[in-house]
Each structure stands twice: as structure tokens, then as C-alpha cells.
Amino acid sequence: SYAEGSYCINAWMQSPKGSYYEPPPGNPDWGRYFQLYSKAGSDVPLFGDGNWVDAWPEANDAPPPDYSGKYTDNGMQRFFVDRHQKAIDIGYADAHIARVKLKELWIQIWHQGFVPNGNVKLPAR
């Protein structure tokens, strides 16, 4: 595996204010950040197995070409690591943990306004 990390935070769960990734004023990305855990429901991933320290998953992120776990800038691919027989463990905002199949990453609610995508084609094994 090319994986560089162990756990990856869902960066949509943090406030970008003052960070390198702070969107410019008026940018619609501001509305996607939860910024306060109290705004997040029990179905919102906080962290999970991953190949980098943080990620901004999007429903239209393409799956990787293989299961190597190689680093990428693609937010969803940072969580796409074959740690548990094509699944990862995710810790949610309400503190429960669940094993999630890699294909189901695209139907998690990663940020405010996230529209799940159930039409993702995974790479061949």
C-alpha cells in the first residue's frame, strides 16, 4: 500500500476561518462547512481510515483506478483505502463508529448540502 496516513478527518467538519483553505468572502463553500458539531447529525462522518490527514469529499469525486491507497488530492479517494475487505471504519459526529463499504463512501453526508451519489463504479479487483 502507498498509504501515508492512518486516520483522515472530514475537513468539512472544521471551521476554515483563518486557515490556508479559507474560502474567499462570498464563496458558496462557506455554506458547506458544518463549523459547529452541533449542526451535524449522527450520520455525518467526523473521521475514518484514510491515506492522508484530511479530506473534503465530494459526491462527484471519481473513484481511484485501483485499490493501492495511493495519495491523491481527490477528497473521496483519501478515504478509499482497502483496510477491512473493501471497507473502512468511520467515526461519526455522535461518537458511534461503523464499518462502511468503500462503495458506500459516496452516500455518506460529508458536508451541508451534500447530495449522495449511488452511481459510482468501483475499480476492478
Wavefront OBJ file of the C-alpha trace (Angstrom):
o trace
v 0.000 0.000 0.000
v 1.112 3.548 -0.728
v -0.955 4.936 2.126
v 0.695 7.799 4.018
v -1.733 8.125 6.897
v -3.823 6.147 9.292
v -6.895 8.249 10.068
v -8.318 11.074 7.998
v -10.540 13.895 9.274
v -13.570 15.046 7.328
v -12.342 18.616 6.848
v -15.903 19.842 6.191
v -16.387 19.420 9.964
v -13.933 22.175 10.876
v -14.094 25.914 10.572
v -11.871 27.095 7.731
v -11.622 30.587 9.238
v -8.011 31.683 9.344
v -6.741 28.521 7.681
v -4.880 28.042 4.424
v -8.127 26.688 2.950
v -10.354 29.603 3.960
v -12.713 30.335 1.041
v -12.834 33.944 -0.120
v -15.742 36.088 1.176
v -18.996 35.251 -0.596
v -17.762 31.841 -1.795
v -20.584 29.253 -1.591
v -18.195 26.775 0.067
v -18.801 28.617 3.361
v -22.284 27.084 3.467
v -20.912 23.566 3.143
v -18.767 23.605 6.290
v -20.509 22.492 9.470
v -18.202 24.699 11.609
v -20.059 23.576 14.746
v -20.510 19.917 15.666
v -23.951 20.794 16.983
v -25.068 21.411 13.377
v -24.006 17.914 12.310
v -26.382 14.985 12.577
v -25.486 11.492 13.728
v -24.985 10.439 10.086
v -22.087 12.858 9.424
v -18.600 11.291 9.320
v -16.035 13.003 11.530
v -13.030 10.810 10.688
v -12.209 7.453 9.132
v -9.460 5.216 7.866
v -7.550 7.167 5.245
v -4.309 7.794 3.425
v -3.870 11.433 4.436
v -4.635 13.697 7.413
v -7.677 15.480 5.957
v -10.104 15.448 3.052
v -13.005 17.408 1.568
v -15.087 14.610 -0.018
v -17.455 15.484 -2.864
v -20.239 13.370 -4.369
v -18.740 13.808 -7.840
v -15.218 12.711 -6.805
v -14.127 9.864 -9.069
v -13.087 6.554 -7.517
v -9.387 5.703 -7.814
v -8.141 3.479 -10.655
v -7.139 0.713 -8.197
v -7.064 -0.286 -4.514
v -3.445 0.716 -3.797
v -4.352 3.521 -1.378
v -2.019 5.901 -3.201
v -2.124 9.560 -2.101
v -4.318 11.906 -4.120
v -5.841 15.385 -3.932
v -9.282 13.844 -4.566
v -11.210 14.086 -1.281
v -13.124 10.817 -1.512
v -10.054 8.896 -2.651
v -8.269 9.874 0.555
v -10.797 7.679 2.401
v -10.709 4.966 -0.284
v -8.272 2.534 1.342
v -8.870 -1.204 1.430
v -8.286 -1.637 5.172
v -11.102 -4.042 6.034
v -12.013 -6.154 2.993
v -13.174 -3.267 0.801
v -14.414 -1.268 3.801
v -13.178 1.354 6.269
v -14.155 2.267 9.813
v -15.787 5.687 10.184
v -16.338 7.648 13.404
v -19.451 9.826 13.253
v -20.360 13.159 14.859
v -22.428 11.433 17.565
v -19.389 9.274 18.539
v -20.601 5.966 17.067
v -18.289 4.005 14.779
v -19.366 1.887 11.819
v -17.683 -0.221 9.176
v -18.601 1.223 5.767
v -18.087 -0.453 2.399
v -15.939 1.601 0.025
v -18.829 1.983 -2.432
v -20.929 3.498 0.375
v -18.473 6.377 0.872
v -20.378 8.292 -1.810
v -23.681 8.049 0.094
v -22.388 9.426 3.425
v -23.375 13.001 4.312
v -19.936 14.666 4.264
v -20.992 18.335 4.294
v -24.053 20.563 4.438
v -25.954 20.262 1.175
v -24.187 17.013 0.209
v -26.242 15.027 -2.315
v -25.425 11.295 -2.075
v -24.245 9.586 -5.254
v -25.181 5.914 -5.529
v -23.964 5.582 -9.129
v -20.248 5.109 -8.525
v -18.370 2.395 -10.403
v -15.506 0.988 -8.363
v -12.279 -0.226 -9.965
v -11.978 -3.887 -10.906
v -10.119 -6.034 -8.427
l 1 2 3 4 5 6 7 8 9 10 11 12 13 14 15 16 17 18 19 20 21 22 23 24 25 26 27 28 29 30 31 32 33 34 35 36 37 38 39 40 41 42 43 44 45 46 47 48 49 50 51 52 53 54 55 56 57 58 59 60 61 62 63 64 65 66 67 68 69 70 71 72 73 74 75 76 77 78 79 80 81 82 83 84 85 86 87 88 89 90 91 92 93 94 95 96 97 98 99 100 101 102 103 104 105 106 107 108 109 110 111 112 113 114 115 116 117 118 119 120 121 122 123 124 125
